Amino acid sequence: MTEAIIDFFKNTIQNDILTIIVIAVIPIIELRGSIPVGVAMGMPLWEAFLWAWVGSSLVCPVLLLILRPVLDWMKKTKWFRSLALAVEGNFRSRADKVVKESERNDPKKMKKKMLGVYAFVAVPLPLTGVWTGSAIAAFLDMPFWKALVSVLLGNLTAGAIVTTLTYFFKDYVDIILTAFLIIVLIVLAFYIVMVAVKMRRNKKREQQKTDETSADSGEEG
């Protein structure tokens, strides 16, 4: 199954370096999946690591700049408001685990923010990569360059860990990729369900507020 997926990307893109970069950009997969893919394609470890790190890092500056404005716009629309609130709530709760909301504007907590984001991204597990780390940095109101450095250094550390593990277990790379793909699908399904549940809760809360407002207006009338 993993061979078929790799062949699909290779035949579609027709360039090994671009294939690794494109795979590394995909959320959840990122470099933790693209480095073993590069090795499976016959790339040297250092080259797979380099292009996987480049590809997965590309999304960081984009997310830091546009994530919150896009979510703010979505919250103003009828169709995407619930989704935006659910996604924002998820990222805010993760940011709270790094630095409490009351401490976010404290300049003395900047090192704590940077170390927290770095450590979060450095652990090469699903949903702890550049995508989520950049979102957390954005909701911690970190300055752009400090957030960028924290995420990219964390991604570098995660890449080094994955590269080391791939080196020691390169004879089992096909098994590792299959297991990783299964984990990605499970995590993706869990995340979709979690967001759907939060969206439903947000809709109920908004409906309750609307009903309460209508009731209050009726009593005043």
C-alpha distance (Angstrom), angle and dihedral (degrees) to the residues before:
residue distance angle dihedral
M1 . . .
T2 3.81 . .
E3 3.81 90.3 .
A4 3.81 89.8 54.6
I5 3.83 91.2 50.9
I6 3.82 92.3 48.1
D7 3.81 91.0 47.4
F8 3.81 89.8 50.1
F9 3.82 91.9 55.5
K10 3.82 92.8 42.8
N11 3.80 93.9 49.3
T12 3.80 92.5 44.4
I13 3.80 97.9 46.7
Q14 3.84 97.5 27.1
N15 3.78 93.5 -157.0
D16 3.80 123.2 90.7
I17 3.81 95.9 -150.1
L18 3.81 93.5 49.0
T19 3.81 89.3 45.4
I20 3.81 91.2 58.3
I21 3.82 92.1 44.1
V22 3.82 92.5 50.6
I23 3.82 93.1 47.3
A24 3.81 90.2 47.6
V25 3.82 90.9 54.9
I26 3.83 92.2 58.3
P27 3.84 112.3 103.1
I28 3.83 117.1 -108.0
I29 3.83 91.6 10.0
E30 3.83 97.9 61.1
L31 3.82 115.9 133.6
R32 3.80 95.1 -30.8
G33 3.79 87.4 71.0
S34 3.80 101.8 27.7
I35 3.83 95.8 57.0
P36 3.83 93.4 60.0
V37 3.81 88.2 43.3
G38 3.81 90.0 55.1
V39 3.80 90.7 50.6
A40 3.82 90.5 47.8
M41 3.82 87.6 53.0
G42 3.80 90.3 55.3
M43 3.82 99.4 -101.3
P44 3.81 119.9 145.9
L45 3.81 111.3 -104.8
W46 3.80 94.2 -113.3
E47 3.81 92.0 52.4
A48 3.80 93.6 47.1
F49 3.80 88.7 50.1
L50 3.81 93.4 47.8
W51 3.80 97.6 50.9
A52 3.80 93.6 38.7
W53 3.80 89.7 53.7
V54 3.81 91.7 47.5
G55 3.80 93.0 48.5
S56 3.80 96.4 45.9
S57 3.82 91.6 45.2
L58 3.81 94.1 54.9
V59 3.79 93.7 79.3
C60 3.81 94.7 54.7
P61 3.84 101.1 79.7
V62 3.81 90.8 40.2
L63 3.81 93.2 53.4
L64 3.79 93.2 44.1
L65 3.81 90.0 54.9
I66 3.80 103.9 39.1
L67 3.81 110.6 20.8
R68 3.79 99.3 87.3
P69 3.84 95.4 39.1
V70 3.81 89.7 50.6
L71 3.81 92.6 48.9
D72 3.82 90.4 46.9
W73 3.81 89.2 53.1
M74 3.81 91.9 47.0
K75 3.82 90.8 52.0
K76 3.81 88.9 59.3
T77 3.80 92.6 56.6
K78 3.79 126.1 81.9
W79 3.79 96.8 -135.4
F80 3.80 101.0 44.9
R81 3.81 102.5 31.8
S82 3.82 96.2 96.2
L83 3.80 92.3 46.1
A84 3.80 92.2 48.8
L85 3.81 92.1 49.0
A86 3.81 91.2 49.3
V87 3.80 93.9 48.9
E88 3.80 92.2 43.9
G89 3.79 91.7 49.0
N90 3.79 90.7 52.4
F91 3.80 93.2 51.2
R92 3.80 93.0 44.4
S93 3.80 91.6 52.6
R94 3.80 90.0 51.3
A95 3.80 90.7 47.6
D96 3.82 89.2 51.9
K97 3.79 88.5 60.5
V98 3.81 89.8 58.6
V99 3.81 99.1 42.2
K100 3.80 128.8 -3.2
E101 3.79 115.8 -110.9
S102 3.82 91.2 -116.3
E103 3.82 90.2 57.9
R104 3.80 99.2 47.3
N105 3.80 95.8 95.1
D106 3.80 93.3 44.9
P107 3.85 108.6 108.7
K108 3.81 89.2 -155.0
K109 3.80 89.0 65.3
M110 3.82 94.5 58.2
K111 3.81 93.6 98.2
K112 3.79 89.1 49.8
K113 3.80 90.0 51.5
M114 3.80 92.8 48.9
L115 3.81 93.8 46.7
G116 3.80 91.2 45.3
V117 3.81 93.7 52.0
Y118 3.82 91.2 42.9
A119 3.82 92.6 51.3
F120 3.80 92.1 45.7
V121 3.82 93.7 53.6
A122 3.82 93.9 39.2
V123 3.80 92.6 66.0
P124 3.83 104.7 85.6
L125 3.79 99.4 -140.5
P126 3.83 131.0 121.8
L127 3.84 111.9 -80.0
T128 3.82 93.3 15.3
G129 3.79 97.4 88.3
V130 3.78 137.9 96.9
W131 3.80 96.3 -63.4
T132 3.79 95.8 55.7
G133 3.80 94.0 33.0
S134 3.80 91.6 54.2
A135 3.80 90.4 48.4
I136 3.80 91.0 51.1
A137 3.82 91.0 49.2
A138 3.81 89.7 50.5
F139 3.81 92.1 52.6
L140 3.80 90.9 46.5
D141 3.82 87.0 61.9
M142 3.80 91.0 -126.2
P143 3.82 119.0 170.8
F144 3.81 110.0 -97.5
W145 3.80 98.6 -112.4
K146 3.80 95.3 44.4
A147 3.78 90.6 49.1
L148 3.80 91.0 47.4
V149 3.82 93.2 50.4
S150 3.82 92.3 47.3
V151 3.80 93.7 50.7
L152 3.81 96.5 42.6
L153 3.80 93.6 48.1
G154 3.79 89.9 48.0
N155 3.79 89.2 50.0
L156 3.81 89.7 49.9
T157 3.80 90.5 53.7
A158 3.80 92.0 47.0
G159 3.80 89.0 50.2
A160 3.80 91.4 51.3
I161 3.81 90.7 51.2
V162 3.80 93.6 48.4
T163 3.81 91.7 45.4
T164 3.81 91.2 51.7
L165 3.80 92.2 48.7
T166 3.81 90.9 46.7
Y167 3.82 90.2 51.8
F168 3.80 92.8 54.5
F169 3.80 94.5 42.2
K170 3.81 100.7 33.0
D171 3.82 91.2 123.4
Y172 3.80 87.9 63.4
V173 3.80 97.5 43.0
D174 3.82 93.5 121.4
I175 3.81 91.4 53.9
I176 3.81 90.7 45.5
L177 3.81 91.7 51.4
T178 3.80 92.2 48.9
A179 3.81 91.5 49.9
F180 3.79 90.5 45.6
L181 3.80 92.0 51.3
I182 3.80 90.6 51.8
I183 3.82 90.7 49.9
V184 3.82 90.7 48.8
L185 3.80 91.7 52.5
I186 3.81 91.6 48.2
V187 3.81 92.7 47.8
L188 3.81 91.5 46.3
A189 3.80 92.0 50.4
F190 3.82 90.8 47.9
Y191 3.81 91.9 49.1
I192 3.81 92.6 49.3
V193 3.81 91.1 49.9
M194 3.83 91.2 47.0
V195 3.81 92.2 50.9
A196 3.81 91.2 45.9
V197 3.82 90.8 52.4
K198 3.80 91.6 49.3
M199 3.79 90.9 47.9
R200 3.80 90.2 53.3
R201 3.81 91.4 48.9
N202 3.80 91.6 49.0
K203 3.80 91.1 51.0
K204 3.82 91.0 50.7
R205 3.81 91.6 49.7
E206 3.79 92.1 49.1
Q207 3.81 90.8 47.4
Q208 3.81 90.2 50.5
K209 3.80 90.7 50.5
T210 3.79 90.2 49.2
D211 3.82 91.5 49.5
E212 3.81 91.6 47.7
T213 3.80 91.2 49.0
S214 3.80 90.7 49.7
A215 3.81 91.2 48.3
D216 3.80 92.1 49.7
S217 3.81 90.6 49.0
G218 3.79 90.4 50.1
E219 3.81 92.1 51.4
E220 3.81 92.0 49.5
G221 3.80 90.3 49.9
